[in-house]
């Protein structure tokens, strides 16, 4: 052990109390459900309760927040939600100024809206589009909200020295000379407090399992947390910056994480007897493999741009989002998985709000057949659980006629679909601002003028090797 070789729990509680009483800036505690954030949260709870018992005024609020990405491993998000509820109930009972809350991404930025709706390829190490949208932004939005109310705030994190070289570098670079607090990496009026940065992993478990016989301040058993760590090499920390590693190697990660090859988030629970999670594990592998299937990907970016890459001395045409057909396939498989595991979780794998946004994205991409309601009915044998407008959609006869005319006149039907979809978004003269710019943008996308681009490349054809 490092800290507890020469110190006691009372020493760290005193440090926290002194920092808390120093000013009126609210604290925002990042809680991920893991061992480090649990240690910090429990220490703060104990420190505040001790101050209250001494009749010392508690001069500011403490917010315990946790990021729910909407694709968390089911058992972990239940564990976190239950813990936050226990914290809130106990804090209210003994009148501590502690408030707990889950923060979530906006549905327009959710994993399924972007992957299935817009066709984002599944995340990988060099294109981790998920972290910022699902974790960093919701947390940042919460902090900014408190900054607007209080001008300054203190973010309390369970980071420790020696966890990783990159984390140590961040700690060193943000340090303010002679101060306990550090500068926040992206928010000017926010500061970071790391109460357990001198702890090592043995200190963390020593506190969690030995102090008060392993019982938390809100009466839960820390041995339950220890059980979650069995067969796990790491945890997913509270993410507040882009220097944090992906969580797929931990049982505290997203169940759909494709940034890492091996997913311990789900596999660890399956090995522990949670066999019902197997469909989720298979689905994750399937969408990971689809990313590498050139037939499932557009040959252009979402803005219509064409690019090339060099591979083994050959120039290959770069890939873009998942095709509309691939997105339909992913949604159908996801709904099948959701139906299979419905008896084991009390929430859907994909929310109604996401389905609404996905349907809109598909229609704007030229899905004239309005496939989403049909896919939903195929899996669940019932209509979508909301009323939706389809007056602007074409019927089957109209679609066939337009398709036939496009073939006859040698007109690219995708261009026509995009133009008609654009027109459907405008309902009157007062709402047609910028429509001509958008039409012009569609007509000048790279993929439409591929032959010209090839000529610019000195006649070099950009291969589409499958």
VEXDREN-2710 file (C-alpha; in Angstrom, 1 decimal):
% VEXDREN-2710
k/r/px/py/pz
1/UNK/0.0/0.0/0.0
2/UNK/1.1/3.6/-0.6
3/UNK/-1.2/6.1/1.2
4/UNK/-2.3/3.9/4.1
5/UNK/1.2/2.9/5.1
6/UNK/1.5/6.2/6.9
7/UNK/-2.0/7.5/7.0
8/UNK/-5.5/6.7/8.3
9/UNK/-8.9/7.1/6.7
10/UNK/-9.4/10.1/9.1
11/UNK/-6.4/11.9/7.4
12/UNK/-8.0/11.8/3.9
13/UNK/-11.4/12.8/5.3
14/UNK/-9.8/15.8/7.0
15/UNK/-8.2/16.8/3.6
16/UNK/-11.5/16.5/1.9
17/UNK/-13.3/18.6/4.6
18/UNK/-10.7/21.4/4.4
19/UNK/-11.0/21.5/0.6
20/UNK/-14.8/21.5/0.8
21/UNK/-15.0/24.4/3.4
22/UNK/-12.5/26.5/1.5
23/UNK/-15.0/28.2/-0.8
24/UNK/-18.6/28.2/-2.1
25/UNK/-17.9/26.6/-5.5
26/UNK/-20.2/23.5/-6.0
27/UNK/-18.6/20.1/-6.4
28/UNK/-19.4/17.8/-9.4
29/UNK/-18.3/14.3/-8.6
30/UNK/-17.8/11.9/-11.5
31/UNK/-19.1/8.5/-10.6
32/UNK/-18.6/5.6/-13.0
33/UNK/-19.5/2.7/-10.7
34/UNK/-15.9/1.5/-10.6
35/UNK/-13.6/1.1/-7.6
36/UNK/-11.9/4.5/-7.8
37/UNK/-15.0/6.7/-8.3
38/UNK/-16.7/4.6/-5.6
39/UNK/-13.9/5.3/-3.2
40/UNK/-14.0/9.1/-3.9
41/UNK/-17.8/9.2/-3.6
42/UNK/-17.9/7.3/-0.3
43/UNK/-15.1/9.4/1.2
44/UNK/-16.9/12.6/0.3
45/UNK/-20.1/11.3/1.8
46/UNK/-18.3/10.3/5.0
47/UNK/-16.5/13.7/5.2
48/UNK/-19.7/15.7/4.8
49/UNK/-21.6/13.6/7.3
50/UNK/-18.8/14.0/9.8
51/UNK/-19.0/17.8/9.4
52/UNK/-22.7/17.8/9.9
53/UNK/-22.3/15.8/13.1
54/UNK/-19.9/18.5/14.3
55/UNK/-22.7/21.1/13.5
56/UNK/-20.4/22.7/10.9
57/UNK/-22.5/24.4/8.1
58/UNK/-22.3/22.6/4.8
59/UNK/-21.9/25.5/2.5
60/UNK/-22.4/24.1/-1.0
61/UNK/-24.1/21.4/-3.0
62/UNK/-22.3/18.2/-4.2
63/UNK/-23.6/16.6/-7.4
64/UNK/-22.8/12.9/-8.0
65/UNK/-23.2/12.3/-11.7
66/UNK/-22.7/9.3/-13.9
67/UNK/-22.8/9.0/-17.7
68/UNK/-25.3/6.6/-19.1
69/UNK/-24.3/6.1/-22.8
70/UNK/-27.6/4.3/-23.5
71/UNK/-25.6/1.3/-24.5
72/UNK/-24.1/0.4/-21.1
73/UNK/-23.8/-3.3/-20.1
74/UNK/-27.2/-4.0/-18.6
75/UNK/-26.0/-5.2/-15.2
76/UNK/-23.6/-2.3/-14.8
77/UNK/-26.2/0.4/-15.6
78/UNK/-28.6/-1.2/-13.2
79/UNK/-25.9/-1.3/-10.5
80/UNK/-25.1/2.4/-11.1
81/UNK/-28.7/3.5/-11.2
82/UNK/-29.5/1.6/-7.9
83/UNK/-26.4/3.1/-6.3
84/UNK/-27.3/6.6/-7.3
85/UNK/-30.8/6.1/-5.9
86/UNK/-29.4/4.7/-2.6
87/UNK/-27.0/7.7/-2.3
88/UNK/-29.9/10.2/-2.9
89/UNK/-32.2/8.5/-0.4
90/UNK/-29.6/8.3/2.3
91/UNK/-28.4/11.9/1.7
92/UNK/-32.0/13.2/2.0
93/UNK/-32.6/11.1/5.1
94/UNK/-29.6/12.6/7.0
95/UNK/-29.9/16.0/5.3
96/UNK/-26.7/16.2/3.3
97/UNK/-26.5/18.6/0.3
98/UNK/-25.8/15.7/-2.1
99/UNK/-27.7/15.2/-5.3
100/UNK/-27.2/12.2/-7.6
101/UNK/-28.0/12.1/-11.3
102/UNK/-27.5/10.2/-14.5
103/UNK/-26.5/12.2/-17.6
104/UNK/-27.3/10.9/-21.0
105/UNK/-26.4/11.9/-24.6
106/UNK/-29.0/13.8/-26.7
107/UNK/-30.9/11.3/-28.8
108/UNK/-29.7/12.9/-32.0
109/UNK/-26.1/12.0/-30.8
110/UNK/-26.9/8.6/-29.5
111/UNK/-25.0/5.5/-30.7
112/UNK/-27.9/4.0/-32.6
113/UNK/-29.1/7.3/-34.2
114/UNK/-25.6/7.8/-35.6
115/UNK/-24.8/4.2/-36.5
116/UNK/-28.2/3.0/-37.8
117/UNK/-29.6/6.4/-38.7
118/UNK/-26.7/8.1/-40.4
119/UNK/-24.6/5.0/-41.1
120/UNK/-21.5/5.9/-39.1
121/UNK/-19.2/2.8/-39.2
122/UNK/-18.7/1.1/-35.9
123/UNK/-16.0/2.9/-33.8
124/UNK/-12.4/1.9/-34.0
125/UNK/-9.3/3.2/-32.3
126/UNK/-8.6/5.8/-35.0
127/UNK/-12.2/6.9/-35.3
128/UNK/-13.7/6.9/-31.8
129/UNK/-16.7/9.0/-32.6
130/UNK/-18.6/7.5/-29.7
131/UNK/-16.6/8.8/-26.7
132/UNK/-17.1/12.5/-27.2
133/UNK/-20.8/12.3/-28.0
134/UNK/-21.8/9.6/-25.5
135/UNK/-19.7/10.5/-22.5
136/UNK/-17.7/13.7/-22.7
137/UNK/-20.4/16.0/-24.1
138/UNK/-23.2/15.0/-21.7
139/UNK/-20.9/15.5/-18.7
140/UNK/-19.6/18.8/-20.1
141/UNK/-23.1/20.0/-20.7
142/UNK/-23.9/19.3/-17.0
143/UNK/-20.8/21.1/-15.8
144/UNK/-21.5/24.1/-18.1
145/UNK/-25.0/24.3/-16.7
146/UNK/-23.6/24.6/-13.1
147/UNK/-21.0/27.1/-14.3
148/UNK/-23.9/29.3/-15.6
149/UNK/-25.4/29.2/-12.1
150/UNK/-22.2/29.6/-10.0
151/UNK/-19.5/31.1/-12.3
152/UNK/-17.0/28.4/-11.1
153/UNK/-17.2/24.8/-10.2
154/UNK/-14.9/22.0/-9.0
155/UNK/-15.0/18.6/-10.7
156/UNK/-14.0/15.8/-8.3
157/UNK/-12.5/12.7/-10.0
158/UNK/-11.2/9.4/-8.8
159/UNK/-7.9/9.6/-10.8
160/UNK/-4.7/8.2/-9.3
161/UNK/-1.0/8.7/-10.2
162/UNK/0.6/5.7/-11.8
163/UNK/-2.5/4.5/-13.6
164/UNK/-1.0/5.3/-17.0
165/UNK/1.7/7.5/-18.6
166/UNK/-0.9/9.5/-20.4
167/UNK/-3.0/10.1/-17.3
168/UNK/0.1/11.2/-15.3
169/UNK/1.0/13.6/-18.1
170/UNK/-2.5/15.2/-17.9
171/UNK/-2.2/15.5/-14.1
172/UNK/1.2/17.1/-14.4
173/UNK/0.3/19.5/-17.3
174/UNK/-2.8/20.8/-15.5
175/UNK/-1.2/21.3/-12.1
176/UNK/-1.3/24.8/-10.6
177/UNK/1.8/25.5/-8.6
178/UNK/1.2/25.5/-4.9
179/UNK/-2.4/24.5/-5.3
180/UNK/-4.4/21.3/-4.6
181/UNK/-6.7/22.0/-7.5
182/UNK/-5.8/21.6/-11.2
183/UNK/-7.1/23.4/-14.3
184/UNK/-9.8/21.6/-16.2
185/UNK/-8.6/20.6/-19.6
186/UNK/-11.4/22.3/-21.6
187/UNK/-13.5/24.5/-19.3
188/UNK/-11.9/27.7/-18.2
189/UNK/-14.0/28.3/-15.0
190/UNK/-13.8/24.7/-13.8
191/UNK/-11.2/23.1/-11.7
192/UNK/-10.3/19.5/-10.9
193/UNK/-9.8/18.0/-7.5
194/UNK/-8.4/14.5/-7.2
195/UNK/-8.6/13.4/-3.5
196/UNK/-7.1/9.9/-4.0
197/UNK/-4.4/10.6/-6.5
198/UNK/-1.8/9.3/-4.0
199/UNK/-3.7/6.0/-3.6
200/UNK/-2.5/2.9/-5.3
201/UNK/-4.9/0.0/-6.1
202/UNK/-4.3/-1.7/-2.7
203/UNK/-5.2/1.5/-0.9
204/UNK/-8.5/1.6/-2.8
205/UNK/-9.5/-2.0/-2.0
206/UNK/-8.2/-1.6/1.6
207/UNK/-10.6/1.3/2.1
208/UNK/-13.6/-0.3/0.3
209/UNK/-13.4/-3.7/1.9
210/UNK/-12.0/-3.0/5.4
211/UNK/-13.4/0.4/6.5
212/UNK/-16.7/-0.1/8.3
213/UNK/-16.5/-3.8/7.4
214/UNK/-16.9/-3.0/3.7
215/UNK/-20.3/-1.3/4.2
216/UNK/-20.8/1.9/2.3
217/UNK/-22.2/5.1/3.9
218/UNK/-25.5/4.4/2.2
219/UNK/-25.5/0.8/3.5
220/UNK/-24.6/-1.2/0.4
221/UNK/-21.9/-3.9/0.5
222/UNK/-18.7/-3.1/-1.2
223/UNK/-18.1/-6.8/-1.6
224/UNK/-20.7/-6.7/-4.4
225/UNK/-18.5/-4.2/-6.2
226/UNK/-15.5/-6.5/-5.7
227/UNK/-17.5/-9.3/-7.3
228/UNK/-18.0/-7.2/-10.4
229/UNK/-14.3/-6.9/-10.7
230/UNK/-13.5/-10.6/-10.7
231/UNK/-12.0/-11.7/-14.1
232/UNK/-11.7/-8.0/-15.1
233/UNK/-8.4/-6.2/-15.7
234/UNK/-9.5/-2.6/-15.6
235/UNK/-12.4/-0.3/-15.1
236/UNK/-14.1/2.4/-17.1
237/UNK/-13.3/5.8/-15.5
238/UNK/-15.6/8.8/-15.6
239/UNK/-14.7/10.3/-19.0
240/UNK/-14.2/14.1/-19.0
241/UNK/-11.5/14.4/-21.7
242/UNK/-10.3/12.6/-24.8
243/UNK/-7.1/11.3/-23.1
244/UNK/-9.2/8.6/-21.4
245/UNK/-8.7/5.1/-22.8
246/UNK/-11.7/3.1/-24.2
247/UNK/-13.5/0.9/-21.7
248/UNK/-14.0/-2.2/-23.8
249/UNK/-11.4/-4.1/-21.8
250/UNK/-13.4/-3.6/-18.6
251/UNK/-16.7/-5.0/-17.4
252/UNK/-17.7/-1.4/-17.0
253/UNK/-17.8/-0.6/-20.7
254/UNK/-20.5/-0.3/-23.4
255/UNK/-21.8/-3.7/-24.6
256/UNK/-21.4/-2.6/-28.2
257/UNK/-17.8/-1.4/-27.9
258/UNK/-15.9/-2.2/-31.2
259/UNK/-12.8/-0.1/-30.4
260/UNK/-11.2/-3.2/-28.8
261/UNK/-10.9/-6.7/-30.3
262/UNK/-11.9/-8.6/-27.2
263/UNK/-15.0/-7.5/-25.3
264/UNK/-14.6/-8.2/-21.6
265/UNK/-17.6/-6.1/-20.8
266/UNK/-20.0/-8.9/-21.8
267/UNK/-17.7/-11.9/-21.9
268/UNK/-16.9/-11.7/-18.2
269/UNK/-20.6/-11.8/-17.3
270/UNK/-21.3/-14.7/-19.7
271/UNK/-18.4/-16.7/-18.1
272/UNK/-19.9/-15.9/-14.7
273/UNK/-23.2/-17.6/-15.8
274/UNK/-25.2/-14.8/-17.5
275/UNK/-25.8/-16.9/-20.6
276/UNK/-28.7/-14.7/-21.7
277/UNK/-26.1/-12.1/-22.8
278/UNK/-24.8/-14.3/-25.7
279/UNK/-27.0/-12.6/-28.3
280/UNK/-25.6/-9.2/-27.4
281/UNK/-22.0/-10.6/-27.7
282/UNK/-22.8/-12.1/-31.1
283/UNK/-24.5/-8.9/-32.3
284/UNK/-21.4/-6.9/-31.3
285/UNK/-19.1/-9.2/-33.3
286/UNK/-21.4/-9.1/-36.3
287/UNK/-21.5/-5.3/-36.6
288/UNK/-17.7/-5.2/-36.0
289/UNK/-17.2/-7.5/-39.0
290/UNK/-19.7/-5.5/-41.1
291/UNK/-17.4/-2.5/-40.8
292/UNK/-14.8/-4.4/-42.9
293/UNK/-17.2/-5.6/-45.6
294/UNK/-16.9/-3.2/-48.5
295/UNK/-20.3/-4.3/-49.8
296/UNK/-21.9/-2.9/-46.7
297/UNK/-20.2/0.5/-47.0
298/UNK/-20.8/3.5/-49.3
299/UNK/-18.0/4.3/-51.7
300/UNK/-18.3/8.0/-50.8
301/UNK/-18.4/10.0/-47.6
302/UNK/-21.7/11.3/-46.1
303/UNK/-21.1/14.7/-47.9
304/UNK/-20.6/12.9/-51.2
305/UNK/-16.8/13.4/-51.3
306/UNK/-14.6/10.7/-52.8
307/UNK/-11.2/9.9/-51.4
308/UNK/-8.5/7.3/-51.9
309/UNK/-6.1/5.4/-49.7
310/UNK/-2.8/3.6/-50.5
311/UNK/-2.7/0.0/-49.5
312/UNK/0.1/-2.4/-50.5
313/UNK/1.1/-0.1/-53.4
314/UNK/-2.4/0.1/-54.7
315/UNK/-4.8/3.0/-54.7
316/UNK/-8.1/2.0/-53.2
317/UNK/-11.3/4.0/-53.2
318/UNK/-12.1/4.9/-49.6
319/UNK/-15.2/3.8/-47.8
320/UNK/-17.9/5.9/-46.3
321/UNK/-21.0/5.2/-44.1
322/UNK/-22.9/2.0/-43.9
323/UNK/-25.2/1.6/-46.9
324/UNK/-29.0/2.1/-46.3
325/UNK/-29.4/-1.7/-46.8
326/UNK/-26.7/-2.4/-44.2
327/UNK/-28.4/-0.1/-41.8
328/UNK/-31.7/-1.9/-42.3
329/UNK/-30.0/-5.2/-41.6
330/UNK/-28.4/-3.8/-38.4
331/UNK/-31.7/-2.5/-37.1
332/UNK/-33.5/-5.8/-37.8
333/UNK/-30.9/-7.8/-36.0
334/UNK/-30.8/-5.4/-33.0
335/UNK/-34.6/-5.7/-32.6
336/UNK/-34.3/-9.4/-32.7
337/UNK/-31.7/-9.3/-29.9
338/UNK/-33.9/-6.9/-28.0
339/UNK/-36.8/-9.3/-28.2
340/UNK/-34.7/-12.2/-27.1
341/UNK/-33.4/-10.5/-23.9
342/UNK/-36.6/-8.6/-23.1
343/UNK/-37.3/-10.8/-20.0
344/UNK/-33.9/-10.0/-18.5
345/UNK/-33.9/-6.1/-18.7
346/UNK/-36.5/-3.6/-17.9
347/UNK/-35.7/-1.1/-20.7
348/UNK/-35.4/-1.4/-24.5
349/UNK/-32.0/-1.7/-26.2
350/UNK/-33.1/1.1/-28.6
351/UNK/-35.5/3.9/-27.5
352/UNK/-38.5/5.2/-29.3
353/UNK/-36.9/8.6/-29.7
354/UNK/-34.0/6.9/-31.5
355/UNK/-36.3/5.0/-33.8
356/UNK/-38.1/8.3/-34.8
357/UNK/-34.8/9.9/-35.7
358/UNK/-33.5/6.9/-37.6
359/UNK/-36.7/6.8/-39.7
360/UNK/-36.3/10.5/-40.5
361/UNK/-32.6/9.9/-41.5
362/UNK/-33.6/7.0/-43.7
363/UNK/-36.3/8.9/-45.5
364/UNK/-34.0/11.8/-46.1
365/UNK/-31.5/9.3/-47.5
366/UNK/-34.1/8.2/-50.1
367/UNK/-35.9/5.4/-48.3
368/UNK/-39.1/5.9/-50.2
369/UNK/-40.5/2.6/-49.1
370/UNK/-40.4/3.8/-45.5
371/UNK/-38.7/0.6/-44.3
372/UNK/-38.5/1.2/-40.6
373/UNK/-42.1/0.6/-39.7
374/UNK/-42.1/-2.5/-41.8
375/UNK/-39.0/-3.9/-40.0
376/UNK/-40.5/-3.1/-36.6
377/UNK/-43.7/-4.9/-37.5
378/UNK/-41.8/-7.9/-38.9
379/UNK/-40.0/-8.4/-35.6
380/UNK/-42.7/-7.5/-33.1
381/UNK/-45.9/-8.2/-35.2
382/UNK/-47.3/-4.8/-34.2
383/UNK/-47.2/-1.2/-35.4
384/UNK/-44.7/1.3/-34.1
385/UNK/-45.6/2.7/-30.7
386/UNK/-46.2/6.2/-31.9
387/UNK/-48.3/8.0/-34.5
388/UNK/-46.3/9.2/-37.5
389/UNK/-47.0/11.2/-40.6
390/UNK/-46.4/9.6/-44.0
391/UNK/-48.4/12.0/-46.2
392/UNK/-45.2/13.2/-47.9
393/UNK/-44.2/9.6/-48.9
394/UNK/-44.7/8.1/-52.3
395/UNK/-46.8/5.0/-52.8
396/UNK/-45.5/1.8/-54.5
397/UNK/-46.9/2.7/-57.9
398/UNK/-45.3/6.2/-57.9
399/UNK/-41.9/4.7/-56.8
400/UNK/-42.0/2.2/-59.7
401/UNK/-42.9/4.8/-62.2
402/UNK/-40.1/7.2/-61.1
403/UNK/-37.6/4.3/-61.1
404/UNK/-38.6/3.3/-64.6
405/UNK/-38.3/6.8/-65.9
406/UNK/-34.9/7.3/-64.4
407/UNK/-33.7/4.1/-66.1
408/UNK/-35.2/5.2/-69.4
409/UNK/-33.6/8.7/-69.2
410/UNK/-30.3/7.5/-67.7
411/UNK/-30.8/9.6/-64.6
412/UNK/-29.1/8.5/-61.4
413/UNK/-32.0/7.6/-59.1
414/UNK/-30.0/8.4/-55.9
415/UNK/-29.7/12.0/-57.0
416/UNK/-33.4/12.2/-57.6
417/UNK/-34.2/10.6/-54.3
418/UNK/-32.0/13.2/-52.5
419/UNK/-33.7/16.1/-54.3
420/UNK/-37.2/14.8/-53.6
421/UNK/-36.3/14.1/-50.0
422/UNK/-35.0/17.7/-49.7
423/UNK/-38.2/19.1/-51.2
424/UNK/-40.3/17.1/-48.7
425/UNK/-38.5/19.0/-45.8
426/UNK/-40.0/22.3/-47.0
427/UNK/-43.6/22.9/-46.4
428/UNK/-44.2/26.4/-47.7
429/UNK/-42.7/29.6/-49.1
430/UNK/-41.7/30.9/-45.7
431/UNK/-39.6/27.9/-45.0
432/UNK/-37.6/27.7/-48.3
433/UNK/-34.6/29.7/-47.3
434/UNK/-31.4/28.3/-48.6
435/UNK/-33.1/25.5/-50.5
436/UNK/-31.2/26.4/-53.7
437/UNK/-27.9/26.3/-51.9
438/UNK/-28.8/22.8/-50.7
439/UNK/-29.9/21.7/-54.2
440/UNK/-26.6/23.0/-55.6
441/UNK/-24.7/21.1/-53.0
442/UNK/-26.3/17.9/-53.9
443/UNK/-25.7/18.3/-57.6
444/UNK/-22.0/19.1/-57.0
445/UNK/-21.0/16.1/-54.8
446/UNK/-17.8/14.3/-55.9
447/UNK/-19.4/10.9/-56.5
448/UNK/-21.7/12.3/-59.2
449/UNK/-18.7/13.5/-61.1
450/UNK/-16.5/10.5/-60.6
451/UNK/-15.3/10.3/-64.2
452/UNK/-14.0/13.9/-64.1
453/UNK/-12.2/13.1/-60.8
454/UNK/-10.6/10.1/-62.4
455/UNK/-9.4/12.3/-65.3
456/UNK/-7.9/14.7/-62.8
457/UNK/-6.0/11.8/-61.3
458/UNK/-4.3/11.3/-64.7
459/UNK/-6.7/8.6/-65.7
460/UNK/-5.9/6.5/-62.7
461/UNK/-8.9/4.5/-61.7
462/UNK/-9.6/4.3/-58.0
463/UNK/-10.3/0.6/-57.5
464/UNK/-13.2/-0.8/-55.6
465/UNK/-11.7/-4.1/-54.6
466/UNK/-14.0/-6.2/-52.5
END
